[in-house]
Every structure is written in C-alpha cells, then in structure tokens.
C-alpha cells in the first residue's frame, strides 16, 4: 500500500518534499497545495474549505477535476488535515506523513495536528508529523527503536494525565520504568548518545519529538 503524504499550509522544512517519491500518494490539505505546486508535484487529491488557499490558486485546483477535488464547508467538525487523514485511512493507507502541519500563525492548529497523530494511532495507522527540524510521533503502550536516523535530541511528553513504565535506553539521561506527568516537563531535551536507542512507553500515551 502507498505511503500517504498530507501537505498542510503551516511551516514546511526546506527540501523535505524531495525526500518523497512520485509513488507516494499526495493530498493537499487546503493551503498546502501551494507547496506541492512549487515543488512541481501534482496532488492526487485536494481536500479543504479553501480558507487558507491563495485565491490565485483556486482556478488551478479546479483543474484537478471533481473526482480529485473535495471542497469542504467552512463550518465543520473536522479540520482539513483530519478530513484528509480520514480519506487516507478509508483508502487503506496506514502510513501517513503530515508536512506543513506546525508553525505558521495558528498554534492551535499545531495542537490539533498532535491530536490527529493520536487519531491515526487509534485507527491502527502509523503517523509522523514533520516540522522544520523534528519528527513527531505518538507512542501508546509500545516500543520504538532508533537506529541512527536521528542523531541529535529527543523530547518525550505525556499526552494524557501521566505515562508509566517509561524506559529510555541509549540516551544521556536514561530512565527505567519511570513516570512522567503532564504538569512537569521532565522529558524535554534528552540527547542521543548510542547508535541504537529504545523508547518504551508501556502505560499510557506519549508525544515523542526527534531532532533530524
């Protein structure tokens, strides 16, 4: 099954689209269409209410055709990004990368996209939210191995009241069956010091930030 790349209208890391291939499935989430156009990537789908899309690009989007252009109402429960995620999952794509989903002028949308990561996890998929310098994951009652793809820092936060049985191996500040609460950012700014690292979160849900 294809990997789905959802491109939103927030901050996009320079050159990050070059890491993806024409075989990936691209969804432009509203104003994220601009980034795909600038990279000469034609999206497989456009999904959005057009509130963040440059008006000069609306006629361009229309050329995709009705089957590939899903115009949403402005008043709705789902964000444009979540609507795109739902379509990806319905099409059987369980590996979902969200680009341009942080930063910009809407920190509330960044928080919404953290929740979208958790939605992907709950629906049985694997998601990553990629900002300018970090890749962000959700872990829930599971482990994650890091094999050299990230060589800088790591931060880990509770995405609920608390997370328990947290074990960190291969980091400057290791932890064995620790507890992290959402009122104390103990997990911020850890360093990767070994070639292979392991993160175990066996009791609860965590947000993991890995520096590229």
C-alpha positions in Angstrom: 0.0 0.0 0.0 1.2 3.5 -0.8 2.5 5.9 1.8 0.3 9.0 2.1 1.8 12.4 2.3 -0.5 15.1 3.5 0.8 18.7 2.9 -0.7 21.4 5.1 -0.4 25.2 5.0 2.0 25.7 8.0 5.8 25.8 8.0 7.4 23.4 5.6 11.0 22.3 6.1 13.1 23.3 3.0 13.7 20.4 0.7 11.6 18.0 2.6 9.4 17.1 -0.3 12.5 15.9 -2.1 12.6 13.0 0.4 9.4 11.6 -1.1 8.8 9.9 -4.4 6.2 10.0 -7.3 5.0 6.6 -6.0 3.7 8.3 -2.8 0.1 9.4 -2.6 -0.1 13.2 -2.1 -3.1 15.0 -0.5 -3.0 18.8 -0.5 -4.8 19.9 2.7 -6.2 23.3 1.6 -3.3 25.9 1.5 -0.7 23.2 1.4 -1.5 23.0 -2.3 1.0 25.9 -2.8 3.9 23.8 -1.5 3.1 21.0 -3.9 2.8 23.3 -6.8 6.1 25.0 -6.0 7.7 21.5 -6.0 6.1 20.5 -9.3 4.1 17.8 -7.5 0.6 17.3 -8.7 -1.5 16.2 -5.7 -3.6 13.0 -6.0 -6.3 14.8 -4.0 -7.2 18.3 -2.8 -9.2 18.4 0.4 -10.1 21.7 2.1 -12.5 24.6 2.6 -10.2 27.0 0.7 -9.8 29.4 3.6 -6.0 29.1 3.6 -5.6 28.7 -0.1 -4.3 31.7 -2.1 -7.3 32.9 -4.2 -5.0 32.9 -7.2 -4.6 29.2 -7.0 -8.3 28.3 -6.9 -8.7 28.0 -10.6 -5.5 25.9 -10.6 -7.0 23.5 -8.1 -10.2 23.2 -10.2 -8.2 21.7 -13.0 -7.7 18.6 -10.9 -11.3 17.6 -11.6 -14.3 16.9 -9.4 -13.1 13.4 -8.5 -9.8 14.7 -7.1 -11.1 18.0 -5.6 -13.0 17.7 -2.3 -14.3 21.1 -1.3 -15.4 21.1 2.4 -17.7 23.6 4.1 -16.1 26.2 6.3 -18.3 25.2 9.2 -17.4 21.6 10.1 -16.1 19.5 12.9 -13.0 18.1 11.1 -10.0 20.2 10.3 -8.9 20.0 6.7 -6.0 17.8 7.9 -8.2 15.4 9.8 -10.5 15.1 6.8 -7.5 14.2 4.6 -6.5 11.6 7.2 -9.9 10.0 7.2 -9.8 9.7 3.4 -6.3 8.2 3.5 -7.4 5.6 6.1 -10.5 4.8 4.1 -8.4 4.1 1.1 -6.3 1.6 3.2 -3.2 3.8 3.6 -1.9 3.3 7.1 1.4 5.1 6.9 0.7 8.8 6.9 3.2 11.6 6.9 2.0 15.1 7.7 4.1 18.0 6.4 3.4 21.7 7.0 1.3 20.8 10.0 3.1 23.0 12.5 4.1 26.6 12.9 2.5 29.4 10.9 0.2 31.8 12.7 -2.0 29.1 14.2 -0.5 27.3 17.2 -4.0 25.9 17.8 -3.7 24.0 14.5 -0.4 22.6 15.6 -2.1 21.2 18.7 -4.9 19.9 16.6 -2.3 18.0 14.5 -0.8 16.4 17.6 -4.3 15.1 18.2 -4.5 14.0 14.6 -1.4 11.8 15.2 -3.2 10.1 18.1 -6.3 9.6 15.9 -4.1 7.8 13.3 -2.7 5.6 16.0 -6.2 4.8 17.4 -7.3 3.9 13.9 -4.5 1.4 13.5 -2.2 3.5 11.4 1.3 5.0 11.9 1.7 8.7 11.6 4.5 11.2 11.8 4.2 15.0 11.9 7.3 16.6 10.4 8.1 20.2 11.3 11.1 22.4 10.4 13.7 20.4 12.4 11.8 17.5 14.1 9.8 14.4 13.5 6.9 13.9 16.0 5.4 10.6 16.8 2.7 9.2 19.2 3.6 6.1 21.2 0.9 4.2 23.2 1.7 1.1 25.1 4.5 0.2 22.7 8.2 0.5 21.9 10.2 2.4 19.3 13.7 1.7 18.1 16.0 4.4 16.8 18.8 3.1 14.5 20.8 6.2 13.7 18.2 8.0 11.6 18.1 10.6 14.4 21.4 11.8 15.8 20.5 14.8 17.9 18.0 15.3 20.6 14.8 13.7 21.8 12.0 15.0 24.0 9.1 13.0 25.4 5.9 14.2 27.0 2.8 12.7 28.5 -0.2 13.0 26.2 -2.6 12.5 29.0 -2.5 12.8 32.8 0.6 10.6 33.0 2.6 7.8 31.4 4.1 5.0 33.4 6.6 2.2 32.9 8.7 4.5 30.6 12.2 3.2 29.8 14.8 5.1 27.8 17.9 3.3 26.6 20.8 4.9 24.6 20.2 8.4 25.9 22.3 10.8 28.0 19.5 10.7 30.6 18.3 7.1 30.8 15.1 6.0 32.6 13.9 2.7 33.8 10.2 2.2 34.4 9.7 5.9 35.2 6.6 8.0 35.4 6.1 11.3 33.5 3.2 13.6 34.3 1.7 16.3 32.1 2.3 19.0 34.7 6.1 18.6 34.8 8.2 18.6 31.6 10.9 16.2 32.8 11.3 14.5 29.4 12.4 17.6 27.5 15.8 17.9 25.8 17.4 14.5 26.1 20.5 13.6 24.0 21.0 10.5 21.8 24.4 9.0 22.8 24.3 5.5 21.3 23.9 4.2 17.7 20.8 2.3 18.7 18.3 3.7 21.2 15.0 2.3 22.5 11.9 4.1 23.9 9.4 2.0 25.8 6.0 3.5 26.8 4.0 0.7 28.4 1.4 2.6 30.3 -0.2 5.5 28.5 0.3 7.7 25.5 3.3 9.9 24.8 4.4 12.5 22.3 7.9 11.9 21.1 10.0 14.7 19.4 13.1 13.5 17.5 15.5 16.1 16.0 16.6 15.4 12.4 
